[in-house]
Amino acid sequence: MRYTLPTQHFLYFGVQVKRGKLDAMGKSRAGNANIAEIHNQALMMLAHEIFDPETNRRVLVDHEFIAAGGEITKAARNWLGNGVPQCRRRAAVWV
């Protein structure tokens, strides 16, 4: 997704949608996703360039949304928030 600011700059958004509960356990139960897997995918999303056909340029994702069909445990939120290196931390939202 792309959003145009009043200054004519663009913000790019990436979305990860997961079904089930996100937890920080070492080994996830059936139906739950381990936050380490989500973290790895989030880092790949932030590092991967995407092509914007309207501006004809390759750009990086600025903001990331993680949506889960189930609960995101408090431990998983903390682990993910502290796990993204400061140099790659642009923005992240958990819903």
Secondary structure, 3 states (H helix, E strand, C coil): CEEECCCCCEEEEEEEEECCEEECCCCCCCCEEEHHHHHHHHHHHHHCEEEECCCCEEEECCEEEEEECCCECHHHHHHHHHHCCHHHCCCEEEC
